[in-house]
Each structure stands twice: as structure tokens, then as C-alpha cells.
Amino acid sequence: MTSSSGAAILPITLTVNGRIGVTLWAPPWEDEDGELWQGFLGDGSKILLFPSTRDLASFVASGEENDLSDHPAWGLVQQLPPDELRPSSDDSYDLDGVYEWASGEPDPVHVSALGDVVDMVAKIADCCDDGALRRLIEGTPAYADLVDEDVSYQGKEGRRRWNELGDTIAETWERAIARVQSWLSWRGDFSTSELGASTIWERIGAEPIEIRLPDARFLTVRGYLPTDTEDEHGEAVFLGSGDTVAVFRDVSTLAAYCRSDTNTRLHKLEWWGELREVDDDELFTPGLDASYDLRRPSPGADELLRELVSFCNLDIDLSVLDASPVDRDDWRDVVHEVRTCLELAE
């Protein structure tokens, strides 16, 4: 969401100490005096986090003074409905997940996720003028290397850097989380947040997701069936049958479909039948970290796109997605082919 001047305000999620909240982040912009600013939705002393996009939208529409009130795009943001304030999966920053990612292999997805989180923590340090946090992130060589786009963790030297990063995280990340937590104000009841649906969905092994395309916004459900391969997730399957994915425009229609006996491969999941007993449509709302924006290349969108291509048995050369960076025309071509397999269900 941008203003006529091009300045942007983006919805993001932060996951800290087991809680996930949605807020707004404004990347650097110039004011009318030519001075450069950046900031978060805050109350003058802390960053405000909300348990759902509805709560965030309600605060924004209230007109309450905040740290972004003078931003050129603020008037536009105040007009947005909750659905338009839903962050994509690539605008989600999981501070808790850092330990797990660092303990794994330095694959591009893990490295990108780690770099994004550390970079966001650096932005929090700058915006909150936290010198201790800034020195911890920007003054630590392993963190500085991580946010450098030219860094490589491949080969002998790369493996050494990756191990050093893991040691640094083990020694310092708890302090970083504590510093970030001190700057956060959690507004609302997080025990009933949009991730409250995760209990039943985690048991089932699936989750509602949002897919954003250039011409539409759809909802569906993705799950993983166990396989004999070494894939830690399993085989990605979606609502629908044959080579098509059933998608929906609203939560209530998605909920009704999931409660029905419609033939879908997701019925093979052991606990899928429990959904017939769920009478609260809100539990079918995608979590804050389950929105995938296919309008531009990104790690999260890339993973979903590959899963959709496989599920729909599309004959597409996915090697074009291995380029760095991905050619935008190639990306659009793949998305266009996948789009033909999405079937709107009424």
C-alpha cells in the first residue's frame, strides 16, 4: 500500500516468545523537508502488536494518534479492510524460529529467513534507538555477514561461516529477543488470536492458506501426506480433486466445503473428519503467517508455487525458478499456468 508519493506502509507479523502479532512497518521514506524516516506502528514508546487483522484495522480506523500518523500513506491505510491488512508469509518475522533454522543446513530458504529476521531486528533497534541491540546486531560480524546479499555458506569456508553464525546465535539471540520484547506492546487478547485455529489444524496436519494473485485473492487448504521419501513435510496436497485446486473467495464458503463429504485427497489425513464438528467459521481463517503473495518472487511464494505445480501435474520447467534473481517474466509465466488449475468453488 503506497501513497501518491510512493511511500509505503506494510503489514507484518512478529513472532516472539510464543506469541504472534500483526503490526505495520514503514520502510524508509523522505518527508517534505527531505529528511529520511522509517518506523513502526507505535504509541511513541513501543511498537503496537495486535492478535488479528480485525483488531489492527479497528485501531487504524479509530484515528488514534500513533507513530505513523504523519506518514504520506496513512490516509490510504485507514481506508483498508482487515483482509487488505493481512501480511504475506514473506512479511512474517519469526524470532523464535531462528534457533531451528540455524541448526539445520544452510539451504537458501533457511538463510533467507534468518537474514530477514536479523535485518528486521536491526530495524527495530534503529527505530527504537536501542544502542545495545544495535551494537549486538550490527557490531557482530556473523550477523553482519548474514544480511549481506553476497554471503555464501557453501564450501569449506562457507561451512565455517555457517558454524560461526550458529555459535553466535546460541550465545546472543536470547539477549536479542529480550531487547526486542522490551519494545513491544501487545494489544488485545492473544489467547483467541487468528492462530487460535492452529490446535485442530496442527492435529490434522493441514492449514487454511491465502493465495494472492495479480487478479484475485483466494482461500484454500494445504496439507501434507506422509511419504516414503526423506521430505520432512511429506507430499503437499490441496482441496480439490484430479488436477485442480478448489479455491474460495470467503471463509464461510471454505468452511462449508471442508465440513462436507466432498471427495478430496485431504480426506486421507487421519483427523480430517473432525472438521465436520467445527461450527465456528472463524477457525477456517488463514493464520497471519499463511498468506502467499504470488505476484512477485519470494522464498515462501516459490515453495507454494512448486507444490501447486506438483499437485496439479503441470508440465513446467521449474529450473527457471532456480535463477538468482528469478526473471520476473519467467515467474509470471509459471504463475499463469498454475492459475489455470485453480477452480473457484461456490
HELIX and SHEET records of a PDB file:
HELIX    1   1 THR A   53  SER A   62  1                                  10    
HELIX    2   2 TRP A   74  VAL A   77  1                                   4    
HELIX    3   3 PRO A   82  LEU A   85  5                                   4    
HELIX    4   4 SER A   89  ASP A   91  5                                   3    
HELIX    5   5 VAL A   98  SER A  103  1                                   6    
HELIX    6   6 PRO A  108  CYS A  127  1                                  20    
HELIX    7   7 GLY A  131  GLU A  138  1                                   8    
HELIX    8   8 PRO A  141  LEU A  146  1                                   6    
HELIX    9   9 GLY A  155  GLN A  181  1                                  27    
HELIX   10  10 PHE A  190  THR A  192  5                                   3    
HELIX   11  11 GLU A  194  ALA A  197  5                                   4    
HELIX   12  12 SER A  198  ILE A  204  1                                   7    
HELIX   13  13 VAL A  251  ARG A  259  1                                   9    
HELIX   14  14 ARG A  265  LYS A  268  5                                   4    
HELIX   15  15 TRP A  272  GLU A  277  5                                   6    
HELIX   16  16 ASP A  281  PHE A  284  5                                   4    
HELIX   17  17 PRO A  299  PHE A  311  1                                  13    
HELIX   18  18 LEU A  318  ASP A  322  5                                   5    
HELIX   19  19 ARG A  328  ARG A  339  1                                  12    
SHEET    1   A 4 LEU A  36  PHE A  40  0                                        
SHEET    2   A 4 ARG A  19  GLU A  30 -1                                        
SHEET    3   A 4 LEU A  10  VAL A  16 -1                                        
SHEET    4   A 4 SER A  92  ASP A  94  1                                        
SHEET    1   B 2 ILE A  47  LEU A  49  0                                        
SHEET    2   B 2 LEU A 184  TRP A 186  1                                        
SHEET    1   C 4 GLU A 235  PHE A 238  0                                        
SHEET    2   C 4 ALA A 216  LEU A 225 -1                                        
SHEET    3   C 4 ALA A 206  LEU A 213 -1                                        
SHEET    4   C 4 SER A 291  ASP A 293  1                                        
SHEET    1   D 2 VAL A 245  VAL A 247  0                                        
SHEET    2   D 2 LEU A 342  LEU A 344  1                                        
END                                                                             
